[in-house]
Amino acid sequence: MEATIYRSHVLICTGTGCVSSGSGKIKERMVAELEERGLQKEVKIVDTGCHGFCEKGPIVIVYPEGVFYCQVDVEDVSEIVEEHLLKGRIVERLLYKEPLTEESIPSYNEIDFYKKQMRIALANCGRINPESIHEYIAVGGYEALGKALTEMTPEEVIEEVKKSGLRGRGGAGFPTGLKWELTRREKSDKKYLVCNADEGDPGAFMDRSLLEGDPHRIIEGMAIAAYAIGADEGYIYVRAEYPLAIHRLEVALEQAAELGLLGENILGSGFNFNLHIKKGAGAFVCGEETALMASIEGRRGMPRPKPPFPSVSGLWGKPTNINNVETFANVPYIINNGAEVYSAIGTEKSKGTKVFALTGKINNTGLVEVPMGITLREIIYDIGGGIRDGKELKAVQTGGPSGGCIPADLLDLPIDYESLTEVGAMMGSGGMVVMDESTCMVDVARFFLSFTQSESCGKCTPCREGTKRMLEILDRICAGEGREGDLELLEELGNHIKETSLCQLGGSAPNPVLSTLKYFRAEYEAHIKEKRCPANVCEGMKSAYVIDESVCIGCTACTRVCPVDAISGERKKPHYIDPDVCIACGACAAKCPVSAIAQG
Amino acid sequence: MSKITLTIDGQTVQVEAGTTVLEAARELGIKIPTLCYHPELSLHGSCRICVVENLDNGRLLASCVAPVADGMNISTRSPRVRKARKMNLELLLANHPDDCLGCDRSGNCELQTLTYEMGISRNDVERFAGEKRDLPIDDVGPSLKREPNKCILCGRCVRVCAEVQGLNALEFTGRGFNSVVSTAFDLPQNEINCSNCGQCVVVCPVGALTEVSEIERVWEALADPEKYVVVQTAPAIQVSIGEEFGLEPGSVVTGKLVAALRRLGFDRVFSTEFSADLTILEEGNEFIGRIKGNKNLPHITSCCPGWIKYAEHNYPDLLNHLSTAKSPQQMFSAITKTYYAEKIGVDPANIFTVSVMPCTAKKFEKVREEHRDSGFQDTDAVLTTRELARMIKEVGIDFLNLPDEEYDEIMGDVTGAATIFGTTGGVTEAALRTVKEVLTGEPLERLELGFMGIKETEVEIAGRTYNIAVVSGLNNAAKLLDEVRAGTSKYDWIEVMACPHGCIGGGGQPIPMTEETKIKRTQGLASIDKSNTIRKSHENPDIIRLYKEFLGEPLSGKAHDLLHTSYQARSKN
């Protein structure tokens, strides 16, 4: 192969987020523009995985300068080529602007969103072409597997992972090394290794990004784990809604097999490992390990009681070890750098980093990887750029639909497994939804519970029937029909469901309700006793809009958009909204040219 | 196995490792309430009624799935336990129709019993009032009726169908509150790969699964002066119907059964055992023919309609192995509307044939298009044991104090061989008694085939060794059939009964039904066989007369027309 030295590399993100915002067309145009100018031998285009900053996509980074262009349009491509690649002048208008200072930041590493991150699992995402095993190997890929297979016994691998303090990133936080040891200890002719990529939390895309952006890292992590526990066969259970991740995994599996990094006698060590992809049909409950295994076996994804634990009786009754995608992503780093380096990161009981999907009413949404022990304040204000439109932070919801809401006054909480559980939330797989003052906490609790109720497998009584009754109570509270005793009943039911459900879906489903009841009880009470939604969100309790007569110019714009004919008045004279007819949809306020309309 | 010592409600107990807390408690005589638990099925752990408290850590455990641990300290009655159990029951009741008065299982419903025992009031349930499941009833029949609104999703039916019968005709579908037990694509019961065996009915703790009732049709016929109503009772009924009136399982109540039927107004009362003897003569001779011609072996029995429908769906390629002999029920009805009608001079158009069966699949069998050889639908109505008991109760017949009466004449003689048709292995033993005597003139030793699963034996007749297998439960049958399909079966004769233990464990039998109940019923049948002076089918005087006066000889043309049938391949779905 003839090596070509390029003077510039243009990295175009091909994660799902940027693909949806048009990075495919940008690449096409870039290829054309480079060819037109005869630059194809000087500038190389590289498809990469996700940078995590999907909100600003499509993202294009130009190296060697590391200039970060965001929200690039097809029409911008010729300017990037002409100005930057030909003349060496940065296209200012496409740079990222810090939300608070409005300052343009040219370099990738200088952006606050990235500055405070510590990217271990995501190290290669956005940096290499995920469909090239050679790029992965060039950045040190498969070195850890080589080291494990040739220099370490399985027991030593387990010991290293135990010492690193790595805990399951799927949410429960079980020590990974210990889990491996339990499976290793079982005597069996056959053992399985499973990667749980059934990412089902609304808004979460950690696993997807990892699989799309750096599939070989997961494969490497799994091969090391398989060696450690003594498994020769593995499954990656990934939801069918992730076609790009599946495609990249397929490519990666094929490449790894071709190079002898999967299959029989890997690296001449005598260790065999065959890996399959199993597409899930998209049931949230299949993230639960026993349901996931049932699904792989071709049965309905329903959890079964534990014990027996998968380490004793898992897939097809054989000892099985299941870890989450992100857990595996940390393994090569630990083997390469040693447990001490890894365990130096984080808190006493939670080591390393955690990837969060940062969403909600925050300026910078996206995927971030931060060291354990970082505070919510740092994530929200330093990385996330603060709350949108200068509003006040109200709460942060962590842990996905079964997590809990943390109020703003706990902003300096250092985040780890224990601290989150203590305040009634949980780590979960890493969802983080930021809410501002315009969020109704009752409505939020209702939203999350409606998700878990409809995703319950329906097997056990408390989860199937109990969450439905909780949801009905929340529905009536939000409709202004809450009753005396409803809050007590919610708490009674919530605690009951947590205590008696079969699996952790039910065991955690009431969390959003219980945690909001704990921290925002007054808001619930306002709904029930005053029939008022303080955040003005709940339908039926929204207060009607009112026109400020001293400001209204009588343009009649509001009259024309009102869907229920609640507005009357003569032209060029102040108008009036009938509060009994108004449904508080806000269409009039949005249309008013002089901002004369507001909720009363 | 190592021993584990634990404390339950202050009492210490030592049990094998791997025992569940529920089982350990039962050893101490502490009955923990359950709904989804069933001793003969896999553990499910879903209803959460059986929760107990681990006093060491305050956790609530589902005792049916919680293994014991050394030093465990369990309470089965702490305030937290009682509250949690009640709340789970209340949640189930909040999504259950308020229809106890109109329910087939009223008075024999596990949900109702627990509600009473836990002292749950209407107010307790009403605080959870909200949406209720509102799904249509599947009663297109002809055998089974599903009322999904009554279902408490314990999954016992799903498990018995999958684990015991290997059919998977029922499965959970939907999610969350919309979860429901249903058939593939929500098809009605009569359009799916279902054997109609009714084992799902027997394990259902509530009234969500029942038989399609024919009680009213029978009352109508009895009230119709034009109709000459003839009833036959299957051998298994006489050892089980007593349970409906408080007797021990296995109590033999043949005479009272006959008396009760007469008092209900049936014009003639017969036993299906008569035609069981007829079946033996036909099927026994058919088997001898196959052996001589070395054709269609192994010979597989055909008297169980659940098994027949299962074979039609799942082994259509093996239907030539099935005996063409009709089941005793269908032989009886065909003979009734021909030979017997002639004998008593009644127009067969006015004869209404009823059979009392331990079986739900018989309800399907009677409407099969093949069973119209008398020129009419041969069997008009099929009642389960439970349905007959209900009729007897309705009109206030004091069953326990009835005198013992005899079956009616000319089709009333029965043999011990026919009696044991009601239990697994019985058909085989009855047939071999006749086969051996026909071939050698020597009697057969007692075989003692039964009770459960797959039994095999070798019988030597006239210098040839016959390999015999007896199987009950369709999942067990599948193992033998797969061998037949693969051409590796060593057997000459296979008896298949769809229900575990055969007809005495049938889907139409009294509920509850446990392993112990089934063993006692089997013992009841064996005692009748032993006490019968005629124990071989070919010695039944009424049968001898039937051949002499009407049929000629076994496998004659007339016998073929009336007593043999054919089968049809059905879809696997």
Boltz contact constraints between the chains, C-beta under 6 A:
constraints:
  - contact:
      token1: [A, 305]
      token2: [B, 45]
      max_distance: 6.0
  - contact:
      token1: [A, 305]
      token2: [B, 65]
      max_distance: 6.0
  - contact:
      token1: [A, 453]
      token2: [B, 176]
      max_distance: 6.0
  - contact:
      token1: [A, 454]
      token2: [B, 176]
      max_distance: 6.0
  - contact:
      token1: [A, 456]
      token2: [B, 176]
      max_distance: 6.0
  - contact:
      token1: [A, 458]
      token2: [B, 175]
      max_distance: 6.0
  - contact:
      token1: [A, 458]
      token2: [B, 176]
      max_distance: 6.0
  - contact:
      token1: [A, 458]
      token2: [B, 179]
      max_distance: 6.0
  - contact:
      token1: [A, 459]
      token2: [B, 46]
      max_distance: 6.0
  - contact:
      token1: [A, 460]
      token2: [B, 46]
      max_distance: 6.0
  - contact:
      token1: [A, 460]
      token2: [B, 48]
      max_distance: 6.0
  - contact:
      token1: [A, 461]
      token2: [B, 47]
      max_distance: 6.0
  - contact:
      token1: [A, 461]
      token2: [B, 48]
      max_distance: 6.0
  - contact:
      token1: [A, 461]
      token2: [B, 88]
      max_distance: 6.0
  - contact:
      token1: [A, 461]
      token2: [B, 91]
      max_distance: 6.0
  - contact:
      token1: [A, 461]
      token2: [B, 92]
      max_distance: 6.0
  - contact:
      token1: [A, 462]
      token2: [B, 48]
      max_distance: 6.0
  - contact:
      token1: [A, 464]
      token2: [B, 179]
      max_distance: 6.0
  - contact:
      token1: [A, 465]
      token2: [B, 91]
      max_distance: 6.0
  - contact:
      token1: [A, 465]
      token2: [B, 95]
      max_distance: 6.0
  - contact:
      token1: [A, 466]
      token2: [B, 91]
      max_distance: 6.0
  - contact:
      token1: [A, 468]
      token2: [B, 177]
      max_distance: 6.0
  - contact:
      token1: [A, 469]
      token2: [B, 128]
      max_distance: 6.0
  - contact:
      token1: [A, 469]
      token2: [B, 130]
      max_distance: 6.0
  - contact:
      token1: [A, 472]
      token2: [B, 130]
      max_distance: 6.0
  - contact:
      token1: [A, 496]
      token2: [B, 87]
      max_distance: 6.0
  - contact:
      token1: [A, 499]
      token2: [B, 60]
      max_distance: 6.0
  - contact:
      token1: [A, 500]
      token2: [B, 48]
      max_distance: 6.0
  - contact:
      token1: [A, 500]
      token2: [B, 51]
      max_distance: 6.0
  - contact:
      token1: [A, 500]
      token2: [B, 60]
      max_distance: 6.0
  - contact:
      token1: [A, 500]
      token2: [B, 84]
      max_distance: 6.0
  - contact:
      token1: [A, 502]
      token2: [B, 45]
      max_distance: 6.0
